[in-house]
């Protein structure tokens, strides 16, 4: 299985440690095209590529993936764009969301029947959540 993992970069890197954990778990399910999302050296400033190069590369990776797994707790315009494209192309979309006080998942994600939303409370639940999501 080829997996495109998406998480916030420009929207904030507060969940980078969780992204890294998710990526490590996803490796047991297939090839992860976007392992750089877990890199602690990747800041909200992004990569040293042009915006167009990032867009074109990521769209190509997304198009080649079997599934998009997105951690959507930290809102991100880029992740929303990727989810929209994946839905448009008929890709399987799995979103991981960690509810917290004062945060709410966008109705555009929660209300879309083409998107599977899996809630979790902390990273200890991720192995079973991902197993359920990806092996179903």
N, C-alpha and C positions, 0 to 999 in steps of 0.2 A: 504494500500500500504506500502511495506517495502522499505525504501530509504537508499542507501549507499551514504553518502556525502563525497566527496574528495576535499582536498585543500592542499596547500603546508605546509609541516612541515620542513623538512631538507632544502628545497630550500629557506626558509625565511618565517617569520611570520608577515610580514608587513600588510597582509590583514586579520589578525585574527578577528578584529572587524566586518568586512564584513562577514566572515565565521559564526560568532555567529548570526548575523542578518539572514543569509540564513537558518541556522539550526532552528532558532525560527520560521521562515516562513514555513519551510518544515514540522514542527510538525503538522500544520493544514491540511497537505495532507496525513500524515501517520506516521509510526514509523521510526525514524532516528536511524540507527545502530551506527553511528560514531559521536555522539554528542561531543566527546572529542576534535574534530578538532577546536571547538570554544572556548575552555578553554584558558583563558588568561595566565594560569600558564604553559601551554604546550609551551616549547621553541623549537628552531631549533635543540636542542640536542635530542629531541624525548622523548620517554617513558622509563620507567625503566624496560622494558622487553628485552629479547634477540631479535636480529634481526629476527631470525627464528620464535620466538613466535609471533612477530608482523606480519610477513609475513603470517604465517599459520592462525592466527586469522582473519586477514583482508581478505584473500582469501576466507575463510569460510563465513564471513559476506557478501562479494561481491557476492558469488555464491548464497546465500539465498535471496538476494535483488531482488525486482521487477524492480528497476530503479537505475541507477548511475547518480547522479547529481554532477558535478565537476565544481569548480570555477577554471578556467585555466589562469587567468591573470598573476599570478606569476608562471613561468615555474617550473615544478617539475618532476623529473624522476619517482618517485613513482606514481604520479597521471597519468602520461603517461602509465605506466605499467598497472595500474588498468583499464584505459580506453581500452587499447588493449585487456586485458583479457575479459572485459565485451562485447566488440564487437565480439570477438571470440566465446563467449558463446551465442550470440544472444540477449543479454540484451539491454534494452532501455538505451541510453546514452544521457544525456542532459548536455551540457557544457555552462557555463556562462562566458562571456568574457567582460572586460571593456577596450575598446581601449584607448590608450594614446600615446602621442608623443614619438617616438623612440622605441615603442614596436609593435610587430607583432605576431599574432597568428600562431603557427606552421602549415605548410601546411599538416602535417600528421593528424591534428585535423580538420582544416578548409576544407580539401579536401576529407574527408571520408564521403560518403553518409549515413553511418550507424550512424552518430553522428549528433545530433541536436545542432547547436550553436546559442545561444541567446545572443545578445550584449546588454549591458546597459551602461549608462554613469555615474550613481551614484546610491547609495543604495536606494534612494527614488523610483526608478523604479522597484526594486526587487519584491514587491508584485504582480504587474501586469505581470511581466515577468514570474514569477514562476506559477502564475495562468494559463497563456496562455500555458506554457510548459507542465504542469502536468495535466491539465484538458482537453487537446485536444485528 
